[in-house]
Amino acid sequence: MAKSFASSQDLDEKKATFEELAPNVFAYNTDGDPNCGVIIGPESVLVIDTTATPVMAQKFLAESRRVTDKPLQYLVLTHYHAVRVLGASAFGAQIQIGHKNMYELVKERGQQDFASEVGRFPRLFNNVESVPGLTWPNMTFDKELTIYLGEREVQLRWLGRAHTNGDAAIFLPKERVLFSGDLVEANATPYCGDAYIEEWPETLERVKALQPEVVVPGRGPTVRGSEAIAAINAHKDFLQAMYRTVVEAVRQEKNLKETFDMAYKALQPHFGQWTIFEHCIPFNISRTYDEVSGTRPRIWTASRDIEMWKALQG
């Protein structure tokens, strides 16, 4: 029996929580859906990611307005994926910041990604007609950018190729709080469709080198102390196990379908309970197979999504 496409049948609304991590530092955690963040300065506010549509973003914005009425000056975009950034117009931020490679990815494949993600996860794109167009950073950075909200230091870091080639991590060095975007997940399956799987574990070591005490992952609960390190290590274990399995399958000259079946059998017993495992694993194996075969991340389109899904899950 064919499995339902991606998360097209995941229609149950998740309960969101708004959690203070340090004075005036908040996580908007959405129970396995993409997480966001708010940092309040003495005169203005910095928001991290936006949800997928302006209408969906209103819930996040309402929670933020419960704790501050200060103007929203900065919107930091952890990466280009539509589910993270297309709610941006709800905030009216003066400055929208992303890594320089995020800008290039929006230019190269932003529209295709938009159409692709709506098909994969329609619940997250409620009132998709409210999206006015693609979200572009109007300020970019290369390795690091520091913003000061009064005396609070907010570091934007590019730590290496990982979930995409343009991931921004947001780190508060005094508070030791890290908003990782999809660099790190907690009890959730990383999506690897645009990833650099062999390099990602090295990037995760750079994440650990920051010595965060609190991590707000891209998906999953906020993790602290040893739980944060455990989440990073588990994420790394998943990536390395997947990569090793696909390398072996390619060595055996297996085709993509055979590789998928081999990798699914190896990964499901250990990671199958993670959020969106069934959604992500066909995309992840497809991308890893391409990488091992020497192909850079290809553009996912709605038609390519369906074609791949039928070939692997039909």
N, C-alpha and C positions, 0 to 999 in steps of 0.2 A: 504493500500500500504506500503510495506516494505521501511524503510529508508536506504539510502546508508550507507555502513559500515563506521563507524567512520568518518575520514576526507579524505577518498579515492577519493572523487570527488571535494575536495578543491584544485583546480589546478591553481588558480590565484596567480601570484607572488606578494608578498607584498613589499612595499617601505620601505627601511631601512633608518634610520637617525642616525647621529653620533653627539651626543650632549655633550658639555662640562658642567659639573655640578659644578666643582670647578677647580682652576688652576691645569691642568694636570690630571684631573679625568674625564673620558668620559663614556657615556652609548651608546651602540650600540643597538638601539631600532628597532624592526622589525615588528611593526604594528600588534601585536597580536600573532606573532610567538615568540619563545624563545629569550629573551634578553641576552646580554653579556656586559662586561665592560673592561675598560683599565685604569690602574693607572701607571703614568710615574714618575719614580724616577730620581735622578741626574745621575745615572749610568746605570740603567736597568729598565725593564718594567714588570709589573704584569698584566696578562690577566685573566678575569673571564669567564669561560665557552667558548665553541668553535664552536657552531653549530654542525650539524649532520654528515657532511662529510668533508674531506679535501678540496674538490673542492668548496663546499658551504662556507667553512671558508675563502677562498681567498678574498671574498668580504669584510668580516670583517677585515682581515689582511691588505687589501689595504687601508681601512679607517684609521687604526691605523698608517700605514706608512706615511700617509699624515701629521701626527702631530709629529712623532718621528722616528728616525732611530736607537735608542738605542737597545741593545740586549734584547731579551725577556728571562728573567731569571725564572720567576715563572708563572705557570699555575694553577689557583685555580679552582677546580671542585666542584660545589655546591651540586651535588649528582650524582648518577650512571646512570640515564636514558640516553639511547643511543642518543636521540635527542640533549642532552646537551654536550656530551663529545667525540663523535666519530670523530670529526674534529681535534682532538688534534695533529695529526702528522704534520699538516700544520704549526705548530708554532715552533716545535723543542725546546720546553722549557727544560731546564736542570732539573727543579724541578716541579713535578706534585703533587699537594697537595689535599687531600680530607679527610673527616672524617674517622676514623678507621672503622666505620660500612659501609661506602661506599665500602671500599676494600672487606669486607666480602660479600656484596650484589653483587658486580661484580663476585666474585668467585662462589657464589651460583646460580645466575640467570642472569648474564650479557648476555650470548649468547642467551638465550631465549627472553630476553627483546629486544635485537637487532632485531631479526626476527619478533617479535611482533610489534614493533614500525614502521618498514618499511612498514608492511601491513596496519597499521592504517593511516599513514600520508606520502604517497610516495613522495609528493612534497618536503618535508623537507629533503629527502634523495636522492637528485639529485646526480647522479654519485656515487651511493652507492658502486660501484666496486672500488672506490679510498680508501675505508676504509681498512687499513691494518690488523685490528683485534680489539679486545677490548681495551679500554683505562683504564689503571690502575694507581692509585696514587702511586708514589714512596716515598712519605712522608705522614704520617697520623698524626692526632692529636685526642685528647679525648675531653676535654671541651673547651680549648682555645689555640690559637697559635698566637703570635704577630710577624709580619714582619716589619722591618724598611727599608723604601726606603729613604735613607738619614734621614732627620728629620721627615718624614711623617710616622705616625704609622698606620698600617693596621692590624686590629684584625679579626681573623677567630674565629667564635663562633659556638658551638653546643648548641642550646637553648632548645632542647627536641625533643621527637618524634613528627613527624608532617606529612609532605608530604611523607617522608620515615623515616627510623630509622637512616639515616646518612646524614642529611642536614647541609650544612655549610652556615652560614650567614657571609658576609664580611662587616665590619663596620669601618669607618674612624671617630674616636672620635672627632678630632679637627674640621673637616669639617661637621660632623653630617650627613654623607652620608652612606646609607645602600644599598648594593646589596643583595637582600633577596633570590635570587633563587626562587624556587617554594614554599617557605614558605608563600609568599604573592603574590597574583595576583591583578591586577587593571582592573576592567571591563572585567575580564576573569574568566572562570570557573576553579576552582582548580581541578586537576586530583587526584583522591583518590585511585587508584588501588593498591598502596603499602602503604597506609596511616594508621595512627592511629587516627581515626576521633574523638574519645572522648577526647584524649589528645591534639590534635592540637590547640584548642582554648586557652588552658593554655600556650602553646608555643607562641602563638601570643601575649599574655599578656607580655611575656618576650621580645618579639620584641618591643612592645610599650615602655617597661621600658628602652630601650636604648635611647629613646627620639630622634629618627632620624628626621632630618628636610627635608631630601630628600630620597625617596625610589625608587630604580630601581627594579620593581617587576619581577617575572619570566616571566610573559606575561603582556602586556598592557603598557600604557604610564607611564613615570616617574611622580611621584606624590610628591608634596611638602606641607609642613606645615599641615594645617587642612585637606587637600585632602589626604595626606599620612595616617593620623589617620583614616579618613573616609574609605579608601580602606581596611585597616586592619580590621576595625570593620565590614564592609560589608562581607569580607571573613569569619570572625568569625560567622556572622549571618547565612551565607549559611551552614556552617558546622554544627552548632547547630540545625538549622531547619531540615536538612537532618537526623541527628542522632535521633532527637526526633521522627520524622515520622517513621523511620525504627524501633525504639524501640516499638512504638505503634503497628506497623504491626506485629512484632514478637509476641508481647503480645496477639494479636488476632489470632495467629497461621496461618498467611497468608504465602503462599509459595513465592518464589523469584519473580515470574512473578506478582503476586498480590501485593507484596510489591513495586515492581518497578512502577506499574501503580498508586498506592496510592501516592508514593513519587513524581513521575513526576507531578501529578496533583497539589500537594502542592507547588512544587518548581518552576515550569515553569512560572507562572504569575509574580513572583518576580525576578527571575534570568535568565529567558529564553533568554533575549537579550544579555547576556554576551557572549563573544567570546568562541567558542568550547563547548557551553553548550550541544548541541545535541550529540557531540562526547563523552564527558566525562560522561554524566549522567548514562548510563548503567553500565560502569565500577565502577562508584562511588557507586551506589546503591548495586551492587554485593559485593563490598568490605565492605560496611557498614553492610549489611546483615550477611556477614561472621563474622565481628567483634562482632556484637550484639549476634551472636550465639556462640561466643567463639573461633573462628578460627583466627590464625595469618595470615598475608598477604600471600596468595598463589602465586605461580609463574604463571605469565601470559605467555602463549605461543600463537603462531599464531593460532593453532587449537582451543585452549580454547577461544580465542577472538571471533572467528567465531561462535562457538557453543553458547556462551553466547549471542551474538548479535542476532542470529536467534531466540533464546528462548524468548528474551525480545522485539525485534523490528521486528520480522518476520511478 
